[in-house]
Amino acid sequence: MSLLDSAIKIGGKTAPNRIVNQPMECNDADEVGNPTELTFNRYRKLAEGGAGMIFVEALTITRESRARKNQLGIDEKTAPALERLLKEMKRINAKSLILLQITHSGQLSGADFSRRVSVYPLSGQQTHILSGEEIDQIGDDFGRAASIARQVGADGIDFKQCHGYLGGEMLRPVNTREDRFGGSFENRTRFFCETMAKIKKSAGSGDFLVGARFSVYEGIPGGFGTRGPAEVVEDLSEPLAFVRLMEKTGVDYINVSAGIPAITPEIVRPTKNYPEGVYRHFGWAQAMKKQARVPIIGSGYTYLRDGKNDLKEPDPGKKNFLYWAEKNLKEGICDLVGVGRQSLADPLFARKILEGKSGKVNYCTACGSCSVLLRNQAQVGCPIYFEHYRKLLKKVQKPKADRRT
């Protein structure tokens, strides 16, 4: 673990190790978007876990359009509670870098409890199409959110461009809107560039970190990572160009992901149905790394666990998280390794791994139960290891007529 346990400089700050807790939405805020005691408990444990970077899950910049009924929010109303959350985390662990992911849900906003909007028309669906003025205002809101993030004590923010939300839908070739936000690659990346400038201006200079997580290939017609509005074949020309563009805007790191959980989940998170998806994530990270000078965070590592997976590798010693994390760091595939579902299964994962106690890790089984909870707008966690979420899972799996509130 010579590299996994080594520090790395990111912008003006230093992460104590190379493990990253990726942002995982858990839908347990109150009606205003404040963290509840359940939220506090989750992040206290993650702070105790000691990953080099800890991303607080996607905080919506607007209650008007959001993907989760009880999604955490970032605005003037929630700022005091977010400040308390960050203070508690830093009291437990002053070394890990703690960043907030900020987002607008766009066409993935829940129509039952918020306003569903889109950058471009969706076939067969009635959705409000954002005007150029509305898009400009959303950019202003991101800038305000970044300023709040700095004020409440975060080490930085992640400007979300992944997994089908508004930032990601803006980038797609299928975004053929005829104003300055659609059509050409220059136009489709304009929102990112202009909003990054607003974020930088609002958050100020210094060591406050700014970066973005984006989906290299979405796996849908006209999705990012294809070469045209109706194409589905993977083409990395635009993702590679986007990495170069992100660096020009002054990002401090780039977090590489892929897919859209609600549409192409097997691309996002490898399972026993498609274990080789792990290798695709490694390849995407490597390709982006070759274009970048800033640190690259890789994804797809949860499925590796302790080697008990369905990869077709005959040597069991070459199938586990430790092997691949160290190998990829050594070979320059990425600079940090991210885990998402694994942080739900065992928030102390990083500490156990770095202390040589990998045999005591509660490994994610990639069962997908946490995703079932998320799709049903329930509080999200690991039903395998936590009784609270096991009860919630049983409840959402009952026929609707048999459920009790």
N, C-alpha and C positions, 0 to 999 in steps of 0.2 A: 504493500500500500504506500510506496514511496511517493507517488504522485497524488493519489486520492486524498491523502492526509496532508498535502502541502498547501500553503497559502497561495493566493493569486490576487494580483492587483487588478481592480476593475474601476476604471476612471480614477477618481481621487481617493478611493477606499480600498480596503483589502478584505477579501473573504478568507476565513481561517482554513477552509478545506474546499474540496471540489464537488461536494454533494449539494444538490439543489432540491428543495421542496417546491415542486411546481404548484401554481395556483389551482386549487380544487374547490369549486363552488359547493357549499353545503346547505344553503337555503334555510338558515336558522336565525335570521335577523328578526327584529320586531317589526311592527307595522310602519315604522318610519324609516327603517333601514339601519338602525343601530345594532351593534353586536349585543347578543343576549349572553346570559351566563354560560349557556352551552357553547357559544362562540368563544368566549373567554377561555373556557376550559380546554377547548381544542388547541388554541394557539399558545396557551401556557405549556401544553405538552410538546408542541412543535418547537417552542423555544428551548425547552429542556433537551430536546433531541439533538440540537447543536449542528444542524446542517449549515454549510458555509453561506448559503443564501436561502432565505425563507420568503416566498411570495405569498402575501395575503391575497386570498381569492378575489376574483373579478368583482370590483365595486362599481355599481352603476353610477354614472354621472347624472342620471335623471330618473326619477320615479315614474315619469310619464310613459317611458318605453323600457321595459326590463324583461329579462327572460325568466326570472324566478319570482314567485309571489312574495317570498321572504328573503329577497336578495339584499346583501349588504350594500349600503349606499355611501357616497362621499359627497357631502355638501356642508353648508354651514350648520345645519341641524345635527348632523351625525359627527361633526368634528370633535366635540368634547369626548364622546365615547371612544372614538378612534384613537384619540390621544391617550386615554387611559389604557386602551388595549396595548398600544405600542410601548408605553411606559412599563407595563407589567412584563411584557416579553423581554424588554431590555434589562429589567431588573433581574430576571431569571438568567439571561444570557446576553452579555454586553458585547460579545464578539461577532456573532452572526449578523450578516447584513439582512435587514428586513425591508422589503419593498412592497408597495401596493400596486396591484394590477387594476387599471382603470379602463372602463368599457362602456360602449353603447350597444344595445342588443340588436338594433336594426330589425331585419325581417324575422329574427328569431324571438322577438318580444312576444310575451304571452298575451294573446288577444282576449282571454277571459278576464284579465285583471289589469291590462295596460293597453297602450296604443301601439299597434303593429305598424311599422313603417319600413320602407325599403328605398334603396338607391335607384333601383330600376324596376319596371313592371314584372310581376311574376305570373306565369301562364296559369290561367284558370283561377286566380285568387284576387280578391279585392283588398288591396293594400295601399295605404297612402304613400305616394311617391314624394320623397323629400325635394323641396325646391332648393335652388342654389343658396338662397338666403338662409334657409333652415340648416343646411349643411354648414354654412359659415358659423351659425350660432352654436351648433354642436361642437365645432372646433374651439370656439370661445369657452364652452363649458369644460372641455378637456383641459384647457389652460388653467381655468379656475380650479379644477380638481387637483391638478399637479401642484398648484400653489398651496392648497389645503393639505395635501400629502406632506409637503415640506414643513408646514407650520405644526402639524401634529407629531412630527418626529420621525417620519419614515426616512430611510436611507436613500430612497429613490422610488421611481414608478416604472411600471411596464405599460406602455401604450398598446393595448391589445389589437392585433391584426390577424388573429388566428380563429379557426374553428367556426367560421360562418357568421360571425357577428359583423357589425357595421364596417369596422375597419377592413375586414377581410372581403366583404362583398364589394366594397369600393374598388378593390384591386383587380377583380375578375375581368377577363376579356368579354364576358357576356354583359358587362356594364357598358352598354352602347349609348347611354344618354348623350344628348347632343350639346350639352353645355360644357363648361370648362372642367367638369368632374367626370367625364366619360369619354369613351372611344379610344384614343391613343394611350399608350403607356404613360406618357407624360401627364395626360389629363387624369388618368386613373390613380396616379400616385400623388396628384396635387394636394388632395386632402391630407395625406400623411405629411407631406413636406410643410404645408402651411400650418398645420396643427402642431407639428414639432417645433416650429418657430414660436408659436404661441406658448407652448409648454416651456420652452427654454426661457422665454421672456418672463413668464409668470413665476416659474420656480426659481429663477435667478441663477447666477453662476456659482462656481465653487465645486464642492464635492458631492452635490446631490446627483444621484445616478438616474439617467434616462435611457431606456432601451425599449425593445419591442419583441413580442413573441408572434411569429407568423407561420401560416401553413404553407409549406413549400409546394405541395400538390394536394388538391382538394378531392379529386376523383369524381367530379361532376362535369357535365357538358358546359364548356365555357368557363370552368373554374380556374382559379389561379394555378399556374403550373401547366397550362395548356397554351396553344398558340393561336386560338381564335374563339369566337363566340359560340361555335357549335362543336368544337373539338373536345375529345376526351383523352387523347394520347398524351402521356406525360412529356412535357418539354420544359426544361429548366432555364431557358433563356431569360425569361422575365424574372423568376426568383433570384437568379444570379445578379441581374441588373439591379434588382430591388435591394439586395445586400449592399452593393456598391453605393447606391443612392442613400441608404440608411446611414452609412458611414459619413457621407457628405453632410448629412443633417446634424451630425454630432452625437450619435448614440454611443453609449459606453459599453454596451453588450448587445448581443443578438441571441434570442431564444428560439431555436428551430423546432417546429412541430409540423404536423401534416393533418389533412382530413378535416371532416366536420362531424363531431360526435353524433348529432341528430340524424345525419344522412349517410355518412361513410365511416361508421365507428371502427371497423377493422383496420382502416388506415391510421386512425388516430392512436388506437391502443391495441397492440398485438394480443391475440388470445390463442388458445389451442386450435381454433379453427384456421388460423393463419399465423403461425408462429414466426414464419420467415419475414413477417412485417418488421420484426426487430432489426433485421439486416438492412431493410429499406431505410429505416430511420438513421442507421449509422451512415448509410450512403448519402442521404440528404445532408446530414450534418457535415460530412467530409467535403461535399461539393461546395457548401456555403463557406466553410472554413477556408478554402483555397482562395476565396474572394475577399476575405476579411482580415483586418488587423486587430479589431476589438475581440474580446473573448466570446466564444461561441458555446452556448449551452445546448447539449444534446438531449434527446428524448427517447422513449421506448425501453427504458431499463427495468421497469417494474416486472415485466413478464419473465425476466431471467431468473429471478429469485435465487435459490440456493442450488440451481442446476436442475431442479425437478420441473422440467418443461418439455415441450414437444419438438424442440429443435432437433434436426437430423444430424447432430454431431456425435460421432461414436465415442469420443473421449469425454467422459462426464466432467472432468476438470476444466473443460473449455466451454461450459454451458452456463455458468453462473454469473451473477452480478459482479462479484469481485474480479473475476477474470477479465470480463469485457470492459468494465470501467477502467481498470488499470491499463489494459491493452490499448484502448481508444485514446486515453490521455497520452500515453507514451508515444503513440504513432501520429498524434496530431489530428485525429479525427474530430475532436472537440476539446474544449478547455475545462468544461464542467459537465457533470452528468446529472440529469434530472429524473426524479421519481415523483409520480402523482398518486396513483392508487395505493402504492406502497406506504405513502405517508398517512393514508387513512387507516390502513391495516395496523401499522405500528409507527406512531409519531416519534418514537425513540430510535428509529431505524438507523439514522446517521451515527448517533453516539455508539450504538451497539456494534456497528460495522467498524468504526474507527478504533474502538477499544478491543477489537479482536474477538468480539462475542457474537459472531454471525450465527452461531448455532442457537442463540436465544431470541433471534428475530421472529416476530409473528409475520410470516411472509404472506403477501397478497396471493390469493389463489386464482386471480383473474376470472372470478365467477360472474362478474357483471352485476351483482346485487346492488352495489352503490349506484350504478347507472339506472337501475329500475326505480330506486328511490327518487333520483333526480327527475326522471321523466314523469313521475307521479306527483311532483311538487311537494315531496315530503322532505323532512330533514335528512341530510345525507351523511353517512358514515359507513363503517364496515360492519355488516351483520354477522360476519364470521367470528369476530373477536369481541364485539360489544353488544350486550344484551339490549340496550336501548334501541339500537338500529335493527336488531333481529325482530323485535316486537313490531316496529314500524313496517318492516318488510312483509311480515305476515298480514298486517292490516291492509296494505296496498294490493296484496295479491288476492285478497278476497273479492268475490263479485261485488260490484258497486252497491247493490241492494243490501248486502250483508255488512257493509262497513258502518262503523259507528264513530262519530266525531268525538 
